[in-house]
Amino acid sequence: MRYVFTAAHPYTTRVLLVESGPRHVLEGLIEGVERNYPGLEQIDLLTCYPGLPRGFDAARGRVYRVQDYRGRAARRALFAELRERRPDVCLMLCTGAPVMTKWKWLAAWHAPAKIGMVNEYSDYFWLDRAHWKILIRFLLLRAGLEDYHAFAHLGQIVLLPFTFTFLALYAAQVHLRRWLRS
């Protein structure tokens, strides 16, 4: 992870895409990357899906399939190769789908690149100090604590000990009555 503490953006010639969501979102992202970074030399892809997404040029990049890297030694080799490829930008799909979650964050940690987070609508923001408010709002939304849902969840958390205590006392009373009758 680089450029976390600064809003600076590197000159981009190499991109790593982490496909951890629906394929149609990645296909739209590839079109946007091609349009916004005209001087790209390589686009690499980390995925768990078979086949290539529409718009991906295999001649300009490499495809890494996570199923090919089972075991600790293989994962280390993958992340070493990703570091050697030196991507300037790593764009991760953060669509709320539980696909490749661990791989996505491990790739972000090991890639020497500026991290971009892309949601299901192909909106994105950079993972850096300048965008911390957006990151917190994004995390609250993914946790279900955005807007009025937060009060419902917090109310459930506050009431949980009382509910558990009531149910435990009720069960104890029922078992005590049964014991006294026998």
VENURMO-V71506 format. One record per pair of residues at least 12 apart in sequence whose ideal C-beta (glycine too) atoms are under 10 Angstrom apart, sorted by the first residue. I is the first residue (numbers start at 1). J is the second residue. If there is no record, write none. Layout:
# VENURMO-V71506
i:I j:J
i:I j:J
This chain:
# VENURMO-V71506
i:1 j:90
i:1 j:105
i:1 j:108
i:1 j:109
i:1 j:110
i:1 j:111
i:1 j:112
i:1 j:113
i:1 j:114
i:1 j:115
i:1 j:127
i:1 j:128
i:2 j:87
i:2 j:88
i:2 j:89
i:2 j:90
i:2 j:111
i:2 j:112
i:2 j:113
i:2 j:114
i:2 j:115
i:2 j:128
i:3 j:88
i:3 j:89
i:3 j:112
i:3 j:113
i:3 j:114
i:3 j:115
i:3 j:126
i:3 j:127
i:3 j:128
i:3 j:129
i:4 j:114
i:4 j:115
i:4 j:126
i:4 j:127
i:4 j:128
i:4 j:129
i:5 j:128
i:5 j:129
i:5 j:130
i:6 j:114
i:6 j:128
i:6 j:129
i:6 j:130
i:7 j:126
i:7 j:128
i:7 j:129
i:7 j:130
i:7 j:131
i:8 j:114
i:8 j:126
i:8 j:128
i:8 j:130
i:9 j:88
i:9 j:89
i:9 j:114
i:9 j:116
i:9 j:126
i:9 j:128
i:10 j:87
i:10 j:88
i:10 j:89
i:10 j:113
i:10 j:114
i:11 j:37
i:11 j:39
i:11 j:88
i:12 j:33
i:12 j:36
i:12 j:37
i:12 j:39
i:12 j:40
i:12 j:41
i:12 j:87
i:12 j:88
i:12 j:89
i:12 j:113
i:12 j:114
i:13 j:37
i:13 j:39
i:13 j:40
i:13 j:41
i:13 j:42
i:13 j:86
i:13 j:87
i:13 j:88
i:13 j:89
i:14 j:37
i:14 j:40
i:14 j:41
i:14 j:42
i:14 j:43
i:14 j:44
i:14 j:60
i:14 j:61
i:14 j:85
i:14 j:86
i:14 j:87
i:14 j:88
i:14 j:89
i:14 j:90
i:14 j:113
i:15 j:29
i:15 j:30
i:15 j:33
i:15 j:34
i:15 j:37
i:15 j:40
i:15 j:41
i:15 j:42
i:15 j:43
i:15 j:44
i:15 j:45
i:15 j:60
i:15 j:61
i:15 j:87
i:15 j:88
i:15 j:89
i:15 j:90
i:15 j:91
i:15 j:113
i:15 j:116
i:16 j:42
i:16 j:43
i:16 j:44
i:16 j:45
i:16 j:46
i:16 j:61
i:16 j:62
i:16 j:64
i:16 j:82
i:16 j:85
i:16 j:86
i:16 j:87
i:16 j:88
i:16 j:89
i:16 j:90
i:16 j:91
i:16 j:92
i:16 j:107
i:16 j:108
i:16 j:111
i:16 j:113
i:16 j:115
i:17 j:29
i:17 j:30
i:17 j:33
i:17 j:43
i:17 j:44
i:17 j:45
i:17 j:46
i:17 j:47
i:17 j:53
i:17 j:56
i:17 j:61
i:17 j:63
i:17 j:87
i:17 j:89
i:17 j:90
i:17 j:91
i:17 j:92
i:17 j:93
i:17 j:116
i:17 j:118
i:18 j:44
i:18 j:45
i:18 j:46
i:18 j:47
i:18 j:64
i:18 j:66
i:18 j:90
i:18 j:91
i:18 j:92
i:18 j:93
i:18 j:94
i:18 j:100
i:18 j:103
i:18 j:104
i:18 j:105
i:18 j:106
i:18 j:107
i:18 j:108
i:18 j:111
i:18 j:115
i:18 j:116
i:18 j:118
i:19 j:45
i:19 j:46
i:19 j:47
i:19 j:48
i:19 j:49
i:19 j:53
i:19 j:56
i:19 j:63
i:19 j:66
i:19 j:91
i:19 j:92
i:19 j:93
i:19 j:99
i:19 j:100
i:19 j:103
i:19 j:104
i:20 j:46
i:20 j:47
i:20 j:48
i:20 j:66
i:20 j:92
i:20 j:93
i:20 j:94
i:20 j:95
i:20 j:97
i:20 j:98
i:20 j:99
i:20 j:100
i:20 j:101
i:20 j:102
i:20 j:103
i:20 j:104
i:20 j:105
i:20 j:107
i:20 j:118
i:21 j:92
i:21 j:93
i:21 j:94
i:21 j:95
i:21 j:96
i:21 j:97
i:21 j:98
i:21 j:99
i:21 j:100
i:21 j:104
i:21 j:118
i:21 j:119
i:21 j:120
i:22 j:49
i:22 j:93
i:22 j:95
i:22 j:97
i:22 j:99
i:22 j:120
i:23 j:47
i:23 j:49
i:23 j:51
i:23 j:52
i:23 j:53
i:23 j:54
i:23 j:93
i:24 j:53
i:24 j:54
i:24 j:120
i:24 j:122
i:25 j:53
i:25 j:93
i:25 j:95
i:25 j:97
i:25 j:118
i:25 j:119
i:25 j:120
i:25 j:121
i:25 j:122
i:26 j:45
i:26 j:47
i:26 j:49
i:26 j:53
i:26 j:54
i:26 j:55
i:26 j:56
i:26 j:91
i:26 j:93
i:26 j:95
i:26 j:118
i:26 j:122
i:27 j:53
i:27 j:54
i:27 j:55
i:27 j:56
i:27 j:122
i:28 j:53
i:28 j:54
i:28 j:55
i:28 j:118
i:28 j:121
i:28 j:122
i:29 j:53
i:29 j:55
i:29 j:91
i:29 j:93
i:29 j:116
i:29 j:118
i:29 j:122
i:29 j:124
i:30 j:43
i:30 j:45
i:30 j:53
i:30 j:54
i:30 j:55
i:30 j:56
i:30 j:57
i:30 j:91
i:31 j:54
i:31 j:55
i:31 j:122
i:32 j:55
i:32 j:91
i:32 j:118
i:32 j:122
i:32 j:124
i:33 j:55
i:33 j:89
i:33 j:91
i:33 j:116
i:33 j:118
i:34 j:55
i:34 j:56
i:34 j:57
i:37 j:88
i:37 j:89
i:40 j:57
i:40 j:60
i:40 j:61
i:40 j:88
i:40 j:89
i:41 j:60
i:41 j:61
i:41 j:88
i:42 j:57
i:42 j:59
i:42 j:60
i:42 j:61
i:42 j:62
i:42 j:85
i:42 j:86
i:42 j:87
i:42 j:88
i:43 j:55
i:43 j:56
i:43 j:57
i:43 j:58
i:43 j:60
i:43 j:61
i:43 j:62
i:43 j:87
i:43 j:89
i:43 j:91
i:44 j:56
i:44 j:60
i:44 j:61
i:44 j:62
i:44 j:63
i:44 j:64
i:44 j:81
i:44 j:82
i:44 j:85
i:44 j:87
i:44 j:90
i:44 j:111
i:45 j:58
i:45 j:61
i:45 j:62
i:45 j:63
i:45 j:64
i:45 j:65
i:46 j:62
i:46 j:63
i:46 j:64
i:46 j:65
i:46 j:66
i:46 j:69
i:46 j:78
i:46 j:82
i:46 j:90
i:46 j:92
i:46 j:100
i:46 j:103
i:46 j:104
i:46 j:106
i:46 j:107
i:46 j:111
i:47 j:63
i:47 j:64
i:47 j:65
i:47 j:66
i:47 j:67
i:47 j:99
i:47 j:100
i:47 j:103
i:48 j:64
i:48 j:65
i:48 j:66
i:48 j:67
i:48 j:99
i:48 j:100
i:48 j:103
i:49 j:63
i:49 j:65
i:49 j:66
i:49 j:99
i:49 j:100
i:50 j:65
i:50 j:67
i:51 j:63
i:61 j:85
i:61 j:87
i:62 j:81
i:62 j:82
i:62 j:85
i:64 j:78
i:64 j:81
i:64 j:82
i:64 j:85
i:64 j:103
i:64 j:107
i:65 j:78
i:66 j:78
i:66 j:100
i:66 j:102
i:66 j:103
i:66 j:104
i:66 j:106
i:66 j:107
i:69 j:81
i:69 j:103
i:75 j:103
i:75 j:106
i:75 j:110
i:76 j:110
i:78 j:103
i:78 j:106
i:78 j:107
i:78 j:110
i:79 j:106
i:79 j:107
i:79 j:109
i:79 j:110
i:79 j:111
i:80 j:110
i:82 j:106
i:82 j:107
i:82 j:110
i:82 j:111
i:82 j:112
i:82 j:113
i:83 j:110
i:83 j:111
i:83 j:112
i:83 j:113
i:84 j:112
i:85 j:111
i:85 j:112
i:85 j:113
i:86 j:111
i:86 j:112
i:86 j:113
i:87 j:107
i:87 j:111
i:87 j:112
i:87 j:113
i:87 j:114
i:88 j:111
i:88 j:112
i:88 j:113
i:88 j:114
i:89 j:111
i:89 j:113
i:89 j:114
i:89 j:115
i:89 j:116
i:89 j:126
i:90 j:104
i:90 j:107
i:90 j:108
i:90 j:109
i:90 j:110
i:90 j:111
i:90 j:112
i:90 j:113
i:90 j:114
i:90 j:115
i:90 j:116
i:90 j:117
i:90 j:127
i:91 j:113
i:91 j:114
i:91 j:115
i:91 j:116
i:91 j:117
i:91 j:118
i:91 j:124
i:91 j:126
i:92 j:104
i:92 j:105
i:92 j:107
i:92 j:108
i:92 j:111
i:92 j:115
i:92 j:116
i:92 j:117
i:92 j:118
i:92 j:124
i:92 j:127
i:93 j:117
i:93 j:118
i:93 j:119
i:93 j:120
i:93 j:122
i:93 j:124
i:94 j:116
i:94 j:117
i:94 j:118
i:94 j:119
i:94 j:120
i:94 j:124
i:94 j:125
i:94 j:127
i:94 j:138
i:94 j:139
i:94 j:142
i:95 j:118
i:95 j:119
i:95 j:120
i:95 j:121
i:95 j:122
i:95 j:142
i:96 j:119
i:96 j:120
i:96 j:141
i:96 j:142
i:97 j:120
i:104 j:117
i:108 j:127
i:114 j:126
i:114 j:127
i:114 j:128
i:115 j:127
i:115 j:128
i:116 j:128
i:116 j:131
i:117 j:131
i:117 j:134
i:117 j:135
i:117 j:138
i:119 j:138
i:119 j:141
i:119 j:142
i:123 j:138
i:125 j:137
i:125 j:138
